[in-house]
Amino acid sequence: MRPDLQRGLLAAATPFLILLGIVALLLRQGSDRLQAIPALVIGCALLAQTSWSWRRRRRALLAKLRSRDLEP
């Protein structure tokens, strides 16, 4: 699978999982609500991992740009 397609699917899956978990929590009752928690946790973890990797990439790019400015 192409990396850009894979990233696009992952980006689309994250909000879908969170939305699915919220809807399942609202529609289920009692102990059946526990089945919605994995979708919420996985969606939130994917969102956190994506934002963390973006931040890390931007920081690395900024460091490269700053090191180029310092070179003669």
JOTAGI-V779954 format. One record per run of one state. SS is the DSSP state (H for helix, E for strand, - for the rest). FROM is the first residue (numbers start at 1). LEN is the number of residues. If there is no record, write none. Layout:
ss=SS from=FROM len=LEN
ss=SS from=FROM len=LEN
This chain:
ss=- from=1 len=2
ss=H from=3 len=25
ss=- from=28 len=2
ss=H from=30 len=41
ss=- from=71 len=2
